Amino acid sequence: MQHDEMIGKVQALTRLPGRGPAERATQAVLTTLAERLPSGLAGHMAAQLPPGLAAPVRQAAEAPTERFDLTTLAGRIAARAGTDEDMAVREASAVFEVLDAALAPELMDHVAEALPADIRELLPAGRAGEERP
């Protein structure tokens, strides 16, 4: 999936007023997600993203993996996107839906497995409901 198509889908799903806010939201979610994922997994995700969206994922993946929950995820996204935490959760859900369509299914399975249950609930219904060890 191309950069513009991904941003357009995020904009449509979140009903953000323009491409600028959708771009900021997408970058914020991807960066924060990359901080939560093991670096190798974030690197594989970046390899399947358009260059403009892959760069912040690669940069965040260089830092040690952090373990955090939905509250921290929402706070970081909100701070990066310039929004509140409720909107940040909606933005994360939209970006996760777009990622589910854009990335290889096996990769999304690994992403889902790496997330705690509260963040995994933001994934599209078919993935969020899957039981994980």
N, C-alpha and C positions, 0 to 999 in steps of 0.2 A: 504494500500500500504506500502511496506517495505522501509526502509531507502535507501538501495542501488538502488532500482528501482526508487525512487523519484529523487535521485541525478543523476542517469543515464538519466532520462527524462529531467531534467534541463540542463544537459550537452549537450544533443542532440538538444534541442530547442534553446539554446544560442550559440551553436557551440564553447563552451569553450574548450581549449586544453587538459584538463584533469579533473579528478575527484576532485582534490584539489581545483581548481578555482570554480568548480560547487558547491562544499560543502561550500566554503566561501560565494559564492553568495546566496545560499539558506539560510544559517544562517543569513546573513545580511538582506535579505528581510523579513524573518520570525520575526527577532528581531524588525525591524523597524515597520512592520505591527502590531505587538503586542503592541508597544508603542502608536499606533494610535487607537486601538480598546478598547472598554470598557473592564475592567479587567475580568469580568465574561465571556464575549465572547471569549477573548483570552484564558482563562482557558479551555473553551469547545473545542476550536481549538486544544490546546495542548493535550487534552485527546484523540484526534483522530490521533495524529501524532506519529511516531516511537519515542522511548525514546531519542535518540540522537538529534532529531530535536525539540522535545517538551521542553527540558530543557531551552533553551534560550527564548522560548516563555513564559514559566512560570515565568522566572526571570524578563523579561521585563513587564509582566502583573502585577507584584507586585508594580510597580511605578504608580503614577496617570496617567490617560489617557491624552494624549496630542492631541490637535487639530492642524493639519498641512496639507499643500497642497502637490501637486505633486512635486514642486520644493524642498521642504524640504525633502520629502520622498527620492527623487533621490540623494540629497546631503548626507543624512545619509547612504544610501545603498552604495554609491560610497566610502565614507570614510571607512566603515566597510569592504567592499570587495576589496579595493585597486584598484579601477577602476575609470573611468570618469562617469559623470552623464548620458550621452547618453547610455552607456553600462549598467548603473544601471537601467535605465528604461526598457531596453530589458530584463535584468535579472528579474526584478520585474514581468514583463508580463509573462515570462516563469514560474516562481514560482507560480504565480496566476493560470496559466493553470494547472499545476500539482496539486495544492491544490484543484482546482475544481473537478478533477478526484478522489482525495484521500479522501476528506471530504464528510460527508453527505450533500446532496443537500440543506436540510433545513438550515444547519449551514452556507453553502456558501451564501445562501440568506440573512442571518443575517449579515454576514461579508460585503456583498455588500451594504446593507442598512446602515451600520455604516460608510461607506466611502464617502468622498465628490466626486462630479461628476468627477473632473479631475483625481483622483486616480482610480475611478471606471472604467474609460475608459481603463485601463490596464487589466481588467478582460476579460475572454473569451467572444466573441461576443454576445452570448446569454444572458449573465448576464450584460454586460456593457450597452446594449441597453435598459434594463428594466428601466422603469420610476420609480423614487423613490420620495416620498414626500419631 
